[in-house]
Amino acid sequence: MKVAQTKRQAVIQTENLQFYYDTHHALKNINLKFEKQKITALIGPSGCGKSTFLRTMNRMNDLIPKACTKGAIWIGGENITDSSIDPVELRKKVGMVFQHASVFPFSIYENIAYGPRIHGENNKKVLDNIVEENLRAAALWDEVKDQLDKNATGLSGGQQQRLTIARTLATKPNIILMDEPTSALDPISTTKVEELIMSLKEQYTIVIVTHNMQQAARISDYTAFFLNGEVKEYGQTAKIFTRPVFSETKDYIAGKFG
């Protein structure tokens, strides 16, 4: 199902989005637009719907029994909640990076080559180029170029997370979703991943869930504050953090709850 030209102005647009875990109403009437090559941070207390919302954008919630999505999510001119949309094809365009690095238990090279292989690319020279290109994009090439045959599980936590990002880039997505990608990392690794995220917005639209208010303020262009399954406030990050409209937003940013 194609959407009208007016909706294509946003890379992602949700309209009256509702989500239910069986009888639990987890997302309530979410209406958001995400702009091209911008980073949007999703903030809010635990259990407020941030990660649930993130997973609706590449249909990860389809895997949950008795889950139900209502409303629309427009990506690339299509309502991706429509049953005609293939979730596997969708996830090529909308990549996901999780809280804990999910490297495969084989070589660094094969971690990157895996996605292109399952989509039919078997030319060794092409795969070599894909591996190098995406390890460079993830600021990891210089650290691992002489050990591509090494098992990826032997990398540090920060390197594993950057490898996960490189693997996501290898399928050539337009959008990258990140669910607390630095929460399990030390400060130095966190800085490297944040620098990587900011460099990636030159080519990708990024949506990131974070509990780290300083991180949201440092790296995002826009911020959405979720509370009790609703978007309480949304706007440019500088404004949200310095001149929030609602007292709940101000109190959460100040650490008074959450």
ZISULMO-V456447 format. One record per backbone hydrogen bond with DSSP energy under -1.0 kcal/mol. CO is the residue of the C=O (numbers start at 1). NH is the residue of the N-H. Records with the same first field share a line. If there is no record, write none. Layout:
CO->NH / NH
//
This chain:
1->79
4->7
7->10
12->34
13->74
15->72
17->30
18->70
19->26 / 27
20->68
21->24
24->21 / 26
27->19
30->17
32->14
34->11 / 12
35->38
38->206
39->221 / 222
40->208
41->224
42->210
43->226
45->48
48->229
49->53
50->54
51->55
52->56
54->57
55->60
59->62
60->63
61->64
64->67
66->22
68->20
70->18
72->15
73->80
74->13
75->78
77->3
78->75
79->82
82->85
86->90
87->91
90->94
93->174 / 175
95->177
97->179
104->106
106->152
107->111
108->112
109->113
110->114
113->117
114->118
115->119
116->121
117->120
123->127
124->128
125->129
126->130
127->131
128->132
129->133
130->134
131->135
132->136
133->137
134->138
135->140 / 141
136->139
140->144
141->145
144->147
147->150
148->109
150->108
151->154
152->155
156->160
157->161
158->162
159->163
160->164
161->165
162->166
163->167
164->168
165->169
166->170
168->171
169->172
174->205
175->95
176->207
177->97
178->209
180->183
182->185
186->190
187->191
188->192
189->193
190->194
191->195
192->196
193->197
194->198
195->199
196->200
199->202
200->203 / 204
205->176
206->40
207->178
208->42
209->180
212->216
213->217
214->218
215->219
216->220
221->237
222->41
223->235
224->43
225->232 / 233
227->230
229->28
230->227
233->225
235->223
236->240
237->241
238->242
239->243
246->250
247->251
248->252
249->253
250->254
251->256
252->255
//
